[in-house]
């Protein structure tokens, strides 16, 4: 059944900025239209979303049961999460303030599938984004369900069927593939939605090879939560190295995000996309050395 609807997001919202997050097997953004494959309770659905000049979203939904698909679509679009309190909190911040003004309306668009997010989080550890997405696409093609020219987000039972060889063939290191397979069996990602964020993070980080960054991917992209950022992200490490002129350990970025609770994920997103280190591709160590040299020369 095809239905059309209109959604008014809470607070400033930019579909273009939010959807510009790289390739994803479950969605595509072309010509200003975001198309998503949804694993709705009433059956698989396809939604096409475009934004009007007044900020409202025009939705075309092809679903067996639209009434049951719309709530999931709203969560995947993050339209009910008002970023205004975060914007007000960070308005006077010398770094976040300008980043928010440039990228206003950007927010993470979750998959609402913790299993798929766990795959993305493990695939993205210490590799280029293009390589991580190749691994993700390979896993989805191996066991996922195609629908409407896209794929539905992976469920726990599907991710359990991937196995180590296909992941290795796609480029995932053997040990990380083993960690992913073990974590899926031990954690049962579909049960995480019922837990508070601190317990989700603790449960994930108790697994070999799973750290705060991967837990952040699961919380933000898998569960649609904003109260645990991408701790240890290379972009945040670069930002701190640039700001402090020293080599920074990944775990130190938790303190960088903590002042913005309960919006750590938004703080991370804006710092990574719009902070001083966003256009720098040097290693954190090289950044720290260059900043330290500049500080010495000004003394």
C-alpha positions in Angstrom: 0.0 0.0 0.0 1.4 3.4 -1.0 0.6 6.4 1.2 1.9 9.9 1.4 2.4 11.9 4.5 4.1 15.0 5.8 6.3 15.2 8.9 7.4 18.2 10.8 10.7 17.6 12.6 11.3 18.8 16.1 13.8 21.7 16.1 16.2 22.6 13.2 16.5 19.7 10.7 18.6 19.3 7.6 17.9 16.1 5.6 20.8 16.8 3.2 23.4 17.2 6.0 22.0 14.3 8.0 21.9 11.9 5.1 25.4 12.7 3.8 27.1 10.0 5.8 28.5 7.8 3.1 27.3 4.7 1.3 24.8 2.4 3.1 23.2 -0.8 1.8 19.9 0.1 3.5 19.4 3.6 2.0 20.5 6.1 -0.6 20.4 9.8 -1.0 20.2 11.2 -4.5 18.7 14.3 -5.9 17.6 15.5 -2.5 15.6 12.4 -1.9 16.5 9.9 0.9 15.2 6.4 0.2 15.2 3.9 3.0 14.4 0.2 3.4 12.6 -0.4 6.6 12.2 -3.7 8.5 8.8 -2.7 9.9 6.7 -4.9 12.1 3.9 -5.1 9.5 6.3 -6.1 6.8 9.2 -4.7 4.8 8.7 -1.1 3.6 10.3 1.5 1.3 10.1 5.2 2.2 11.2 8.1 0.0 11.7 11.4 1.9 12.3 14.9 0.6 12.5 18.2 2.5 10.5 21.3 1.6 11.9 24.8 2.0 9.8 25.3 5.2 11.7 22.4 6.8 8.9 19.9 6.6 9.4 16.4 5.2 7.4 14.9 2.4 7.1 11.2 2.7 6.0 8.5 0.2 5.7 5.2 1.9 5.2 1.8 0.3 4.4 -0.6 3.2 1.9 -3.5 3.8 0.9 -1.7 7.0 1.7 2.0 6.9 0.4 2.7 10.5 3.1 0.3 11.8 5.8 1.5 9.5 5.5 5.2 10.2 6.8 5.0 13.9 9.9 3.2 12.7 10.4 5.7 9.9 10.2 8.6 12.4 12.9 6.9 14.5 15.1 6.3 11.5 14.8 9.9 10.5 15.4 11.1 14.1 12.6 13.7 13.6 11.5 13.6 17.2 14.9 14.4 18.7 15.0 18.2 19.2 18.7 19.4 19.2 17.8 22.9 20.5 18.9 22.2 24.1 22.3 21.0 22.7 22.6 24.1 20.5 21.9 26.3 23.4 24.4 24.5 25.6 27.1 24.8 23.0 26.3 28.3 21.6 29.2 30.0 23.3 31.7 27.2 22.7 34.6 28.5 20.6 34.7 25.3 18.5 31.3 23.7 18.6 29.5 27.0 18.3 30.9 27.8 14.8 30.5 24.1 13.7 26.8 24.2 14.7 26.2 27.4 12.8 27.8 25.9 9.7 26.1 22.5 9.9 22.9 23.4 11.7 20.2 20.8 11.5 22.6 17.8 11.1 21.8 14.8 13.2 22.6 11.1 13.1 20.0 9.0 11.2 20.0 5.6 12.9 19.4 2.2 11.3 17.4 1.1 14.4 19.2 -2.3 14.1 21.8 -2.9 16.8 23.0 -6.0 15.0 23.7 -4.1 11.8 25.3 -1.3 13.8 27.6 -3.8 15.5 28.7 -5.0 12.1 29.5 -1.4 11.1 31.2 -0.7 14.4 33.6 -3.7 14.1 34.2 -3.2 10.4 35.1 0.4 10.9 37.8 -0.2 13.5 41.1 1.3 12.4 40.3 1.2 8.6 39.3 3.7 6.0 35.6 4.3 5.7 35.6 3.0 2.1 37.1 -0.3 3.3 34.7 -0.5 6.2 31.7 0.0 3.9 33.0 -2.6 1.5 33.0 -5.1 4.4 29.6 -4.1 5.5 28.1 -4.4 2.0 29.7 -7.8 1.5 28.1 -9.1 4.7 24.7 -7.7 3.8 24.8 -9.2 0.3 25.8 -12.6 1.8 22.9 -13.0 4.2 20.7 -9.9 4.0 17.2 -9.4 2.5 16.9 -7.4 -0.6 13.9 -5.1 -0.8 13.1 -2.3 -3.3 16.6 -2.1 -4.7 18.1 -1.8 -1.3 18.7 -4.2 1.6 16.9 -4.3 4.9 19.1 -3.7 8.0 20.6 -7.0 9.3 18.9 -8.7 12.2 20.8 -10.7 14.8 19.9 -14.1 13.3 21.2 -12.9 9.9 24.4 -11.5 11.3 25.0 -14.8 13.1 24.9 -16.6 9.7 27.6 -14.4 8.1 30.5 -16.5 9.3 34.2 -15.6 9.3 35.3 -16.5 5.8 33.0 -14.0 3.9 34.1 -11.2 6.3 37.8 -12.0 5.7 37.3 -12.2 2.0 35.8 -8.7 2.1 38.9 -7.4 3.9 38.1 -7.7 7.6 41.1 -8.9 9.6 40.7 -12.5 10.9 40.9 -11.5 14.6 38.2 -8.8 14.1 36.0 -11.2 12.3 36.3 -13.6 15.2 35.5 -10.8 17.6 32.4 -9.9 15.7 31.1 -13.4 15.5 31.8 -14.0 19.2 30.2 -10.7 20.2 27.0 -11.4 18.2 26.6 -14.7 20.0 27.4 -13.4 23.5 25.6 -10.0 23.4 22.4 -10.8 21.5 22.1 -7.3 20.0 18.3 -7.4 19.7 18.1 -7.4 23.5 20.1 -4.1 23.9 17.1 -1.8 23.4 15.7 -2.7 26.8 18.9 -1.7 28.6 20.1 1.8 29.7 23.0 3.2 27.8 25.6 2.7 30.4 24.7 -1.0 30.6 24.7 -1.3 26.8 28.2 0.1 26.7 29.4 -2.1 29.6 28.0 -5.2 28.0 29.6 -4.5 24.6 33.0 -3.4 26.0 33.2 -6.6 28.0 33.6 -8.5 24.7 37.1 -9.0 23.2 37.8 -6.5 20.5 34.9 -4.3 21.3 35.6 -0.8 22.8 33.9 2.5 23.4 34.0 3.6 19.7 32.2 0.5 18.5 29.8 0.8 21.5 29.2 4.4 20.4 28.2 3.2 16.9 25.8 0.7 18.3 24.2 3.3 20.7 24.0 6.0 18.1 23.3 4.2 14.8 21.8 1.0 16.2 19.6 2.3 19.0 19.1 6.0 18.1 20.6 7.3 21.4 22.6 10.5 21.8 24.1 10.0 25.3 27.3 8.1 24.3 29.5 9.5 21.6 32.1 8.0 19.3 34.8 7.8 22.0 38.2 7.3 20.5 37.2 8.4 17.0 40.2 9.5 14.9 38.5 12.8 14.2 38.2 13.5 17.9 41.8 12.4 18.6 42.9 14.8 15.8 40.8 17.6 17.3 42.4 17.2 20.7 45.9 16.9 19.3 45.3 20.1 17.4 43.9 21.9 20.4 46.5 20.7 22.9 49.6 20.1 20.9 50.3 16.7 22.3 49.6 13.0 21.4 46.2 12.0 22.7 45.0 8.5 23.6 41.6 7.5 22.3 40.0 7.1 25.8 40.8 10.7 26.6 38.1 11.9 24.1 35.4 10.7 26.6 36.3 13.7 28.8 36.0 16.0 25.7 32.4 14.9 25.1 31.3 14.6 28.7 30.4 18.3 29.3 27.8 18.0 26.6 25.8 15.2 28.3 23.2 13.9 27.5 24.2 14.9 23.9 27.6 13.4 23.6 26.8 11.8 20.2 25.8 15.2 18.8 28.9 16.8 20.2 31.1 14.1 18.6 29.3 14.4 15.3 29.7 18.2 15.0 33.4 18.1 16.2 34.2 15.4 13.7 32.4 17.0 10.8 33.0 20.7 11.5 35.8 21.0 14.0 39.3 22.3 13.3 40.6 18.8 12.5 37.8 18.0 10.0 39.9 18.9 7.0 43.2 17.5 8.3 44.3 14.1 7.2 47.7 14.0 9.0 48.2 11.5 11.9 47.4 12.8 15.4 51.1 12.6 16.2 52.1 14.8 13.2 49.4 17.3 14.2 50.6 17.4 17.7 54.2 18.0 16.6 53.2 20.8 14.2 51.1 22.6 16.9 53.9 22.2 19.5 56.4 23.7 17.1 54.1 26.6 16.5 53.7 27.2 20.2 57.5 27.1 20.8 58.1 29.6 17.9 55.7 32.1 19.5 57.4 32.1 22.9 
